[in-house]
Amino acid sequence: MHTKDLPKTFKNIVKKYPQVWEAHQQLTKACAKAGPLDQKTRHLIKIGICVGAGLETATKRHALMAKENGAINEEIFHVVLLAMTTCGHPKAAAGYKWVQSAIEPE
């Protein structure tokens, strides 16, 4: 993810603490390379994690990145529905709204 794609507050943190951002980027790359999952699958999994954690901005970003890596809308919404049985209806409904606003803008 490029810093231009980040929310304003996050951009401010990156600007003030560039070494922290670089460490974050290195950890992201190391985690991605540590296993056999492809990038699309990793982003789909992160959508589920973000929905469960109630992270709106991260849910939206990973939904967009999943699409950029070949995921179709039905796969992304399926991930959100799978979160319902683990995280509950309210979190899944919120996640559905976030994903919808990211990948199906009005």
Secondary structure as UniProt FT lines:
FT   HELIX           3..5
FT   HELIX           8..16
FT   HELIX           18..33
FT   HELIX           39..53
FT   HELIX           56..68
FT   TURN            69..70
FT   HELIX           73..87
FT   HELIX           89..103
//
